């Protein structure tokens, strides 16, 4: 079996593990009486992203070969996710019996799972780069076609949990897809165990025993040396705005499917009953929009590309605010929200990473990338999801398994999404005024 195909399989499973629950766990939590805690599940993901990738990366640099550490991490994450599913099944049984459910057990198991999963995203890249180089491939040319199958895996997992039922039903006896039950966690855990075992079959990725690697300090291994970039005004502003825009990253992952599904409380629209499938259009757009980045960066420069991303976030939230599944026009708006997500996500994350690669000195490029991830997916996403949870809880409440407009509070879901859109707009205007960068097309090679 060709090594490229084996790496394709690794990337497919790597993101299928995540796609099984990332955008639909809120549907399950709401149905078992834990909907008020949705934000905390995404905050936990952001918090562990602040320190776990650096710690696991340091271990992979010095002590354990990356492919073995990838396997161990996935086996651990998968086991804890299955434990979270077991607690989820108990919570579902209690909810069906009209008894109170507890957030503690399922949340603790979930946190331990994501703590070991999040570092595997970087580890999988490390393994792929190492194997491709040792086999004589060009990573710049050969890795992107492999990595795109990660997005394919994410989408495939979303579609699977959208339709697979596993025989579970609601109180009225109607079948429930995995996107509304604890079975989404079972799917994620099982895929994680499969990938963990598969990782041990991959070619070895020997540790770097060079003198230069041995002289790295703990601060360098953890990526802390990159904070020196804050001495440069341009980079400091860039990282601060990356954090501010990172606030938007996990909001729709946490609340898009509960929002779309809430329309089913009033009308049995097909789209309202298949929210995970509808939201998967976002990932399809993401896979396509990444192809536009090289042209746009070379043609417009990082400032304009980042402004495109910020504008797309405004549209992402705004279209959700006025979209609905109850008529054709509203459905079109929801589709448009999903389509612009590709620009919002890729033009921010991928272009930002390329900009950091160009601006950071060679010895600290890896650390600078870690700092970019910390500011966006760590601090920004954690703070943003927590704040989003407070906003949603103010305007909406769970009733009969649906997150609907709170009685006595004007605005409901429309005000919620438009408030998020307003925040993204303020960040975009401030970035346009404050960030100064002279675009050199020749530098974006």
N, C-alpha and C positions, 0 to 999 in steps of 0.2 A: 504493500500500500504506500503511495507516494507521501512524502513528508508534508507537502502542502495540504493534501487532503486531510491528513491527521491534525494539522493545525486548524484547518477549517472546522473540523469536528469539535476541537477544543473550544474555539471561539463561539461556535453555535451553542454549545452547552453552557459556556460561561455566562452568557446573557439570557439564555432561556431560564436559568435558575432565578434570575432577577425579574424577568418579565412575567413569571407565574403569579406574582403577587403585588408588585410595586404599585400598579395603578388601580388595583381593585381590592386591596385589603380593607379599605374603608367601607366597602359594601358589606363585607362580612362583620366587621366590628359594629356597624350600625344595627345589624340584625340581631346581635346578641347583647344589646344594651351597653356597648362600649364605644359608641360613636363619638362621644365627647372627648375621647382620648386619641382620636386619629392623629392629630398634630404631633403628639408625643412619639408615635412610632416613626415619624419622619425626622423629628428632632434627634432621636436616638441614632438614626443613620448618619446624620450630619455630625454629631458629636464624636462618634467612633472614627469618622473620616478625618478628624483633626489629628489623631495620634496613632491609630492602629496601622495604617499603611506605612508610616515611617518606621515604626517599631518592627513590623514584619519584614520590611525592606532591609533594615539593618541586619536582621537575622539571615536573610537570603544572601546578603553581601559577604558575610563572614563565616557562618556556621553550617547552614543547610543548603544543599543544592536547590535552586529555584523550583524545578519540576517536582521534587519531593515535597517541598514546603507547600507548593500549590495543592498537591494531593492531600496533605495533612490538614490544611486549612479548610478545603472543601468537605472533607469527611467530618470535621468538627462542626462546621457551619450547618451541614446537612442534618447531622444528628440533633443539634439544638433546634433546627426548624421543625423536624418531626416531633420533638418534644413540645414545641409551641403549638403544633397542630393537635396533639393529644389534649393539651389544656384547652385549645379552642373547641374541640369536640365536647368536652365537659361543659364549657361555657354555653354552647349551643343547646345542650340537654337541659341545663338549668333555665335558660331563657324560654325554652319551649314549655317548661313546667311552671313558668311564671315566677321563678325564684331569682334573686339578685345574683349577678355575676361579679367576679373580682378581676381587676386588671392585672394584679401582681404576677401570678404565675406565667400567663401567656406573654406578658410584656418582658419579664426577665429572660425567658427562653429566647424570645425574638431578639432582644438586645445582644445576647451572647452569639446568636447566629450571625447577625449582620456585622458584629465586631470581627468575626473571622472571615466573613464573605468580602467585605469592602476592600481589604488589602489584596484579594485575589485578582482584582481588575488590573492593577499595576503588575502583579506577579505574572499574569497570563501574557502581558505584553513583553515582560522580561524574558520569559521562556521562549516566546515566538521569535524575538530578535536574536537570542542566543543560538537557537537551533538553525535559523535561516543563515546566519553568518557562518556557522560551522559547516554548513552544507554548501557554502559558496554562493548563496543568493544575495541579491541586492534588496536590502530591507525597504528602501524608499520606494522601489518599484513593486516588490512582491508582497509587502505586508498589507497595504490598503485593500487589495482584493480579498485577502484572507479575513481581515478585520470586519469587512462589511457583512460577513456571515454571522457576526455577533448580533448585529441589528436584526438580521433575518431570524435568528434564534429567539430574540426578544419578542418579535412580532408573532412567531409561530406559537410561543408559549401563551401569549395573550389570546390568540384565537382558540387555542386548546381549552383554556379555562373558561372562555366565554361560552363554549358549546358543551363541553363534557359535563355530565350530570352526576355520575357515580351513584345514582339511585336515591339521592337525598331529595326530600320534599319540604315544602313550607307547611304552616299550620293547617292550611286548607287542602293539603295533599297534592298541590301542584309541584312538578319537578323543579328543582333548583340547580342551576349551573354552578360549577366550581367557583366562579367569580363571586358568588354570594355566600360561600361556605368555607369551612376550614380546610376543605380538600385542596384549595389553591396552595396552602402551606405544605400539604403532603406532596403535591406535585413538585414544588420547589425543593423540598428536602430530598426526595427520591432522585431528582436530577443532580443535586449536589453530591450525593453519595456516588452516583454513577460517574460523574466527572472526577471525583476524588480518586476512585479506583483507576480510571482511565489515565490520569496524570502520571501514575507510576509506570505506565508503559511507554511514556515519551522518551526520546533520546536524552542522555545526560546533558546537563548544563553545568560544567565544572566551575567551581568557585575561582574568583580572581585572586591568585596568590602572589601577585606582583608586589614589589616594594611600595609602589605608589598607593595601592589599595590598602596595604598594611599600615601605612602612615596616616590614614584618615582618622580624624578625631571623632568622638561620639557626636559632637555637634554637627559635623559634616555628614555623618551617616544618617542623622535624623533630619537633615535638611535645614538646620537652624542657621547655617552660615549664609543662606540666601537673604536673610533679613537685612543684610548690608545694602541691598538694592533700594531700601527705603531712603537711603541718603540721596538718591537721585530723584529730583522733583518729579520728572516725567513718570518714572516707574512707581513712585509712591502714589501718585494720583491714579495711575492705571490700576494698581492693586486695590486701592480704596474703592474705586468705582466697580471693580470686579466683585468685591464683597457686596456692594449695594445692589448690583444686578443679580448676584447669586441669591439674593432674597427671593427672587421670582422662581428659582429653579424647581423646587419641589411642590409648589402650591397646587398646580394642576394635577401632579401625580397623586396628591392626597385627596383632592376634592372634585376633580373632573367627573369621575364615574358616579359618585353619589349625587352630583348635581344633575347629570343626564338621567340617571335612574329615577330621580324624584318625580319626573313627569309621569312615570308609570302609575303613580298614586291616583292621578286623575284620568288618564287615558292609557290604554294598553298599546302604545305605539311600539312598533318593532325596534326602533332605534333606542327608545327608553329602556327596553328590556334587554338590550345588548350593548350596554355602554362601553364595555371593554373593547369590543370589536370596533366601535366608532372611534374611540380614542387611539386605537392602533394606527389610524391614518396618520397620526402625528409621527409615529416611528417610521412609517413609509416615507413621509416627507423628509424626515431627518436623513434617511439613507440616500435620498436623491439630492438634497441640497448640499451635502458634503462635496459633491462633484463641482459645485459652483465656486467653492472657496478659493482655489488657486487663481482663477481669473479675477474674481472680485478684489482679492487682496492686491494683486499686481496692478489692477486698473484703478482702484479707488483708495487703497491704503487702509491701515488699521483703524483710524478714527472713523472714517465713513462706514466701514464694515461693521464696527461696533455700534454705530448709530443705527444702522439697518437692523441689527439684532434688537436694540432697545425699542425701536419703533415696532418691530414684530411682536415684542412682548406686550406692548400697548394694545395691538390688534388682537393678540391671542386672548387677553382678558376681556377686551371690549366686545369681541364677537360672542364670547360666552355670555356676557351680560345681557345681550339682546337676542341671543339664539334660543331656540326651543325645538322640541320634537313634535309639536302639535300642528305644524303647517310646513309646507314646502320651503317657504322663505326662511323660516327659523332653522330648519335642518341644513339648508345651504350655509347659513351663518356658522353653525357648529362645524361643518366640514371646512369652511374657510379658516376657522380658529385652529383646527388641526393641521391644515396645510401650512399656515404661517409659522407653526411651531418649528418646522425644519430650519427656517431662517433664524428664528429666535434662539434656538439651542446651538446649532452648528456654528453660526456666525459669531456667537459669543465664546463657546467653549473651545472649538477647534482653532478659530482665528486667534483667540487670545493665547492659546498654547504656542502657536507658530510665532506670534509677536514676541513672547517671552524667550523663545528659542533664538530669535534674531538679536535681541537686545542684551541678554545675559552673557557674561563672559563664559568661555568654554568650561573652565573648572567647576562652575556652579550651575550649569544649565539644568542638571537633574534636580538639584535642590530648588532652583527657581520654579521649575514645573511643580514641585511639591508645594511650594508656597502659593502658587496660583490655585492649585486644587484646595488648599487649606482655606484660602480666602473665599472661594466660591462655594464649593461643595461642602466645606466644613462650617466655617463661621456664618457665611451668608445664608446658606440653605437652612441651617439650624435656627437662626434668629428669624428668618422669613417664615418658616413653617410654623413656628410657635406663635408669631404675630398673626399669621393667617388663621390659625385655629381660634384665636381670641375674636377675630373679626367674624368668622363664620358662626361661632357660638352666640355672638350678639344678634345676628340677623336671622339665624336659622336654628331649628331644633329637630330632634328625631321623633317621629310619630309613625308607629306601625311599620318600622323598618325603613322609612324614607326620611331623608333630611330635607324638610320643607321650611317655608318662610315662617318665622316665629310670630305667633299671634300677638298683636298689640305693638309690634315694632315695624315701622314703615321701611320699605326698601327691599327686604328679602334678598333673594339670590342676585337680582339685578344690581342692587346697591353694593353687594359684596364684590362682584366681579369688576364693576366700574371703579370701585375704590382701589383695587389692585391695579387697574389700568392707569388710574391717575398717578399712583406711586411710580410706575414705570415711566410715565411721561415726564414727571419731575426729574427723575434720575437722568433721562435722555437729554433734557434741556440743560441741566447742570453740567453734564459731561461735554456737551457741545461747546459750552462757554469756558470750561476750565481746562480741559485736556488739550495740550498743544503738541502737535507732531507734524513734522514736515515729511511728506510721503516721497520716498525714493523708489520708483518701480524697480530699479536694478537691484536693490537690496533684498526684495522679496523673491528670492530664487527658489 
